[in-house]
Amino acid sequence: MIQGNTESNNGKQSEFSVWGKELERLAQEGVKKEITKHKVAGHPIFYSLKGVPIMELSDGRCFEYHLRSDGTRKIIREVNS
């Protein structure tokens, strides 16, 4: 069986891991900035928390909601953020 240079492969893997973590950090930073801009403009943001659809208003209040087939939303309840 032929083995490559393990030390070299580990170095490349480590470099790739560092690069991946930096890319993830930059992406998260960008998402946070866009969410802030969206909320400052008065728009709600939508996400899922443990499988529950959440609408967060620009004032920070959060609501569980149901999206109806006609595209409108029905507020189920307010949830603690």
Contact map, one row per residue, 1 for C-alpha under 8 A:
111000000000000000000000000000000000000000000000000000000000000000000000000000000
111100000000000000000000000000000000000000000000000000000000000000000000000000000
111111000000000000000000000000000000000000000000000000000000000000000000000000000
011111001000000000000000000000000000000000000000000000000000000000000000000000000
001111111000000000000000000000000000000000000000000000000000000000000000000000000
001111111100000000000000000000000000000000000000000000000000000000000000000000000
000011111110000000000000000000000000000000000000000000000000000000000000000000000
000011111111000000000000000000000000000000000000000000000000000000000000000000000
000111111111100000000000000000000000000000000000000000000000000000000000000000000
000001111111110000000000000000000000000000000000000000000000000000000000000000000
000000111111111000000000000000000000000000000000000000000000000000000000000000000
000000011111111100000000000000000000000000000000000000000000000000000000000000000
000000001111111110000000000000000000000000000000000000000000000000000000000000000
000000000111111111000000000000000000000000000000000000000000000000000000000000000
000000000011111111100000000000000000000000000000000000000000000000000000000000000
000000000001111111110000000000000000000000000000000000000000000000000000000000000
000000000000111111111000000000000000000000000000000000000000000000000000000000000
000000000000011111111100000000000000000000000000000000000000000000000000000000000
000000000000001111111110000000000000000000000000000000000000000000000000000000000
000000000000000111111111000000000000000000000000000000000000000000000000000000000
000000000000000011111111100000000000000000000000000000000000000000000000000000000
000000000000000001111111110000000000000000000000000000000000000000000000000000000
000000000000000000111111111000000000000000000000000000000000000000000000000000000
000000000000000000011111111100000000000000000000000000000000000000000000000000000
000000000000000000001111111110000000000000000000000000000000000000000000000000000
000000000000000000000111111111000000000000000000000000000000000000000000000000000
000000000000000000000011111111100000000000000000000000000000000000000000000000000
000000000000000000000001111111110000000000000000000000000000000000000000000000000
000000000000000000000000111111111000000000000000000000000000000000000000000000000
000000000000000000000000011111111100000000000000000000000000000000000000000000000
000000000000000000000000001111111110000000000000000000000000000000000000000000000
000000000000000000000000000111111111000000000000000000000000000000000000000000000
000000000000000000000000000011111111100000000000000000000000000000000000000000000
000000000000000000000000000001111111110000000000000000000000000000000000000000000
000000000000000000000000000000111111111000001000000000000000000000000000000000000
000000000000000000000000000000011111111100000000000000000000000000000000000000000
000000000000000000000000000000001111111110000000000000000000000000000000000000000
000000000000000000000000000000000111111111111000000000000000000000000000000000000
000000000000000000000000000000000011111111111000000000001110000000000000000000000
000000000000000000000000000000000001111111100000000000000100000000000000000000000
000000000000000000000000000000000000111111100000000000000100000000000000000000000
000000000000000000000000000000000000011111110000000000001100000000000000000000000
000000000000000000000000000000000000011111111000000000001100000000000000000000000
000000000000000000000000000000000000011001111100000000111100000000000000000000000
000000000000000000000000000000000010011000111110000000111100000000000000000000000
000000000000000000000000000000000000000000011111000011110000000000000000000000000
000000000000000000000000000000000000000000001111100011100000000000000000000000000
000000000000000000000000000000000000000000000111111111000000000000000000000000000
000000000000000000000000000000000000000000000011111111000000000000000000000000000
000000000000000000000000000000000000000000000001111100000000000000000000000000000
000000000000000000000000000000000000000000000001111110000000000000000000000000000
000000000000000000000000000000000000000000000001111111000000000100000000000000000
000000000000000000000000000000000000000000000111101111100000000111000000000000000
000000000000000000000000000000000000000000000111100111110000011110000000000000000
000000000000000000000000000000000000000000011110000011111000011110000000000000000
000000000000000000000000000000000000000000011100000001111101111000000000000000000
000000000000000000000000000000000000001001111000000000111111110000000000000000000
000000000000000000000000000000000000001111111000000000011111100000000000000000000
000000000000000000000000000000000000001000000000000000001111100000000000000000000
000000000000000000000000000000000000000000000000000000011111110000000000000000001
000000000000000000000000000000000000000000000000000000011111111000000000000001111
000000000000000000000000000000000000000000000000000001111001111100000000000001111
000000000000000000000000000000000000000000000000000001110000111110000000001111100
000000000000000000000000000000000000000000000000000111100000011111000000001111100
000000000000000000000000000000000000000000000000000011100000001111100000111110000
000000000000000000000000000000000000000000000000000010000000000111110000111100000
000000000000000000000000000000000000000000000000000000000000000011111011110000000
000000000000000000000000000000000000000000000000000000000000000001111111110000000
000000000000000000000000000000000000000000000000000000000000000000111111000000000
000000000000000000000000000000000000000000000000000000000000000000011111000000000
000000000000000000000000000000000000000000000000000000000000000000111111100000000
000000000000000000000000000000000000000000000000000000000000000000111111110000000
000000000000000000000000000000000000000000000000000000000000000011110011111000000
000000000000000000000000000000000000000000000000000000000000000011110001111100000
000000000000000000000000000000000000000000000000000000000000001111000000111111000
000000000000000000000000000000000000000000000000000000000000001111000000011111000
000000000000000000000000000000000000000000000000000000000000001110000000001111100
000000000000000000000000000000000000000000000000000000000000111100000000001111110
000000000000000000000000000000000000000000000000000000000000111100000000000011111
000000000000000000000000000000000000000000000000000000000000110000000000000001111
000000000000000000000000000000000000000000000000000000000001110000000000000000111
